[in-house]
Amino acid sequence: MQTYSVQTQGICPSMIAFALQDGKIYDIKFTGGCPGNTAAIAKLLQGTDAQRVVDLLKGNDCGGKGTSCADQLATAVEQALAIEAKRNK
């Protein structure tokens, strides 16, 4: 299982961490932000296909910020998938 963490920008959580294994996402943790919402996101996505996470959440906006917790998670997962694809070549 490969773990990733990213510093966020323009949203309440300062960091998002997660793990990928066999193309699925696990152990999502948001540092800061609304604990109820970020915990719900983590529970709902546990074990979900990582590309599906990107497809579902990328572009999700929070209050006109142009991004959101979900959007930045999707972007981070997309970047992690690209890293894993290069690693597996």
Secondary structure, DSSP 8 states (H G I E B T S, - for coil): -EEEEEE-SSSS-SEEEEEEETTEEEEEEEESS-HHHHHHHHHHHTT-BHHHHHHHHTT--STTSS--HHHHHHHHHHHHHHHHHHHT-
